[in-house]
Amino acid sequence: MTRNALIAAIVLAAASVAQAQTQSVSVQNAWSRATPPGAKTGAVYFTLTSPVDDKLVGASSPAANMAQVHEMKMDGNVMRMREVEGGLPLPAGKPVTLEPGGYHLMLMGLKAPLKQGQSVTVHLTFAKAPPQDVTAPVGAIGATHAPGSAAGAMPGMHMH
């Protein structure tokens, strides 16, 4: 390989890495659920797919004082929730779903209740990809899926 061809190959490889690092993360099926009056926390759910290995490293929302990625999982017979430290890994090409009972974006210090039929905006920050603003429609209290999906509320839960 000539020196010029080698330089061209290095420049092309560097440009391809830079382009991959600036590609957007796909955010799909964003939604939230209504909160009761006086509630200070809420949650937002969505599916993230990144074209390259990346991490969701931060979030904020005008609806709350703070937003953090949390994980719920069983510890013996107790369901525990904790903040995901260091960011939520997004393996290249593999969807990562934030949903009730698992990973979710916790909104803390809500400025007003999340009301069914409205929407909540969140700002997502990634380690490599550009940040994104996402609008999530708010479904019913106790909803287990996005508004308008086939399964909307938890079995046995009655809304008054």
N, C-alpha and C positions, 0 to 999 in steps of 0.2 A: 504494500500500500504506500502510495506517495505521501509526502508530508502534507500536501494540500488536501488530499483525500482524507487523511487522518484528522486534520483540523476540522474539515467539513463534517465528518462523522461525529466528532466530539460536540460541535456546536449543535448539530441536529439532535443528538441525545439529550443535551442540556435543555434545549427548547421543548422537547417532548416531555421531559420531567416537569418543567415549569408549567406547561399547558395542563398536564394532568393535575398538578397541585392547585390550579385555579379553577378547575371544573367544579360546578356546583353539586352539592349533595341534593338528591331528590327527596322531597318531603311530601308524603302522601297521606291521605285519610286523617287529617288533623281534626280533632274534636275535643270537647270538654263536656263536663256535666254541671248542671245547676247546683248551686250551694244553698243551704238554708240561710235565712236571715241571721246575721250576726256571725256567720262562719268566717274565720280568718285564714283558712287554707282552701285551696282548690287544686285541681290537677288538669293537665293537658296531655293528650295522647296523640301519637302519630307514628308513621313508619319512615325510617331514614334509610336511604341506599346511597352509598358513596362509590364513585368510579375508582377510587384509590383508597388504600388504607388511610383512615383519618380518625378523628375523635370529635365528639360533641363536647366542647370544653366549657361552655357557659351559656346562660340564657337570662333574659330579662323580659319584663312585661309592664306596660303602663298600668295594668290592672292590679299590680301587687308591688309590695316593697322589695321582694326578693323572689328569685326563681332558682331552683336547684334540680338536678337530675337525681332522682331517688330510685332505690330498688327495694321491692318487697320480696321476702323469701322466708321459708319456714326454717326455724331454729328449734329443733325438737318438735314440740307441739305448739309453739308460739310463732305467730306471724310477726316478723320484725321488718321495720322500714329504716333505711339508712341512706345518707347521701353517697353517691358514687364519686369516690375520690379520684382525682387525676383525669377525669373525663370518661365518657362512654365510648368504648372502642367501636369503630365502624369498619369492619373488614371489607376490603374491596369487593364490590358486586353482590354482597350479601345483605338482604334487608334486615334491619334491626327494628323491632316493633316495641314501642312504648305503649303499654296497655294496662288496664286495671289488674292488680295482683302481681305485677312485674315491674319493669322499669316504667317510670312516668316522670313528667316534668311537674314538680310540686311548686305551686304558687303560694307564697307565704306573705302574710300581712295584706290580705285582699283589701282594696280601697272601697269596694262595694260588692254585694253578692253577685255571683255569676248567674244570670237569668236565662232560662230556656228561651230559645228563639233569638237571642243576641249572639254576639261572637266575642272572642277574646284574641288579642294579638300578642304574639311572643316573638322575641328577637333571639335567634339562635346563632351561636358563635362556634366555629370549628377550628381545629388546629391548622388545617391546610386550606380548606375551601373558603370562599368568601361568605361572610355572614348573610343570614336570610331572615326576613320578616315573614311570619306565618300567621294566617287568620284561621282560627278554629271555631266552628259553630258550637253553640252550647246546647246540649240535649237535656233531657229530664234528669232530676235528682235520681241517683241510683242507676242511670243508664250504663250498659256494659259495652255498647257499640256506638258508633257515630250516629248522629241524628239522621233519620231516614233509612237506616239499614234495617234488615229483617229482624234482628234481635235488639230491641231497644232498652228494655228494663230488666232488672234482676228478677228471677222467678220469685213469686210470692210477695214482691214489693208493690204496695198499693199507693198511688199518688192521690192526695186530697187537695 
